[in-house]
Amino acid sequence: SETSYVLKNDGEAHYMRGGKPGYFPTFALGTPKSGSPLGWGIAHPVPFNLFDPFGFSKNKSPEAKQRGLVAEINNGRLAMLGLFGFVCEATIPGSVPALTGLIKSYSGEVMA
């Protein structure tokens, strides 16, 4: 979240104001405060953390967390390449031999 209230309560700042890029707040905002929306000052209280909703990585070493981060970045890159293959095949039929005949042709502007 980029909500300054949530980041401040978690001891962080927005990444454009000196905070850590990619930081996900814990949303452990404590006791609701009277007078603010839903008591917490955010649009809706979420029941779990966004980064590690089920607590799988809380006991991992920093090295294991770093390996997981690199794996996640590489998975995202691979997904983008896969999606780009579908876009190429739809735009230029036959450009991806494995997808030839499986994807309908698209004559519009794919980057618009």
C-alpha positions in Angstrom: 0.0 0.0 0.0 1.1 3.5 -0.6 -1.1 5.0 2.1 1.2 7.1 4.2 -0.9 6.4 7.3 -0.4 2.6 7.0 3.3 3.0 6.2 3.9 5.4 9.1 2.2 3.0 11.6 4.5 0.3 10.3 7.6 2.4 10.8 8.2 2.9 7.1 7.9 5.8 4.6 6.8 5.9 0.9 9.7 4.8 -1.3 9.7 8.2 -3.0 10.3 9.7 0.5 13.2 7.5 1.6 11.3 4.3 2.3 12.2 0.8 1.0 11.0 0.1 -2.5 8.7 -2.9 -2.7 7.9 -2.9 1.0 4.5 -4.3 2.0 3.1 -3.0 5.3 1.9 -5.6 7.8 -1.5 -3.9 8.4 -1.2 -4.7 12.1 -2.6 -1.3 13.0 -3.6 -2.2 16.6 -6.7 -0.9 18.3 -9.2 1.0 16.2 -9.1 4.8 16.7 -12.4 6.6 17.0 -13.3 9.2 14.4 -11.5 7.6 11.5 -13.1 5.5 8.7 -13.7 2.0 10.1 -11.6 3.0 13.0 -8.2 2.4 11.4 -7.8 5.2 8.9 -7.6 3.0 5.8 -10.3 2.2 3.3 -10.9 -1.3 4.6 -9.1 -3.4 7.2 -7.7 -6.5 5.6 -7.5 -9.8 7.5 -4.0 -10.7 6.5 -0.7 -9.3 5.3 -0.2 -8.9 1.6 3.4 -10.0 1.4 3.1 -13.2 3.5 -0.6 -13.8 4.1 -0.2 -17.3 5.7 3.1 -16.7 7.5 5.2 -19.2 5.4 8.3 -17.0 5.3 8.4 -15.5 8.7 10.9 -18.0 10.0 13.0 -18.2 6.9 16.6 -16.8 6.9 17.3 -13.6 5.0 19.2 -15.7 2.4 16.2 -17.9 1.8 14.0 -14.8 1.5 16.4 -13.3 -1.1 16.4 -16.6 -3.1 12.6 -16.5 -3.0 12.6 -12.9 -4.2 14.9 -13.7 -7.1 12.7 -16.7 -8.0 9.6 -14.6 -8.0 11.2 -11.9 -10.2 12.3 -14.6 -12.7 8.8 -16.2 -12.7 7.3 -12.8 -13.5 9.8 -12.3 -16.3 9.0 -15.7 -17.7 5.2 -15.0 -17.5 5.8 -11.7 -19.5 7.7 -13.6 -22.2 4.9 -16.2 -22.4 2.2 -13.5 -22.7 4.3 -11.7 -25.4 4.4 -15.0 -27.3 0.6 -15.1 -27.4 0.5 -11.4 -28.5 3.0 -12.1 -31.3 1.1 -15.1 -32.6 -2.2 -13.2 -32.6 -0.6 -10.3 -34.4 1.6 -12.2 -36.8 0.1 -15.7 -37.5 2.8 -18.3 -37.7 5.4 -16.3 -35.7 5.3 -18.8 -32.8 5.3 -22.3 -34.3 4.0 -23.9 -31.1 0.9 -21.7 -31.1 0.1 -21.8 -34.9 -3.5 -22.4 -35.4 -4.4 -22.2 -31.7 -4.7 -18.4 -31.4 -7.2 -16.3 -33.3 -5.7 -13.6 -35.4 -6.0 -10.0 -34.2 -5.8 -7.1 -36.6 -6.1 -4.3 -34.1 -3.4 -2.3 -32.4 -2.1 -4.6 -29.6 -0.1 -1.8 -27.8 -2.9 0.8 -27.7 
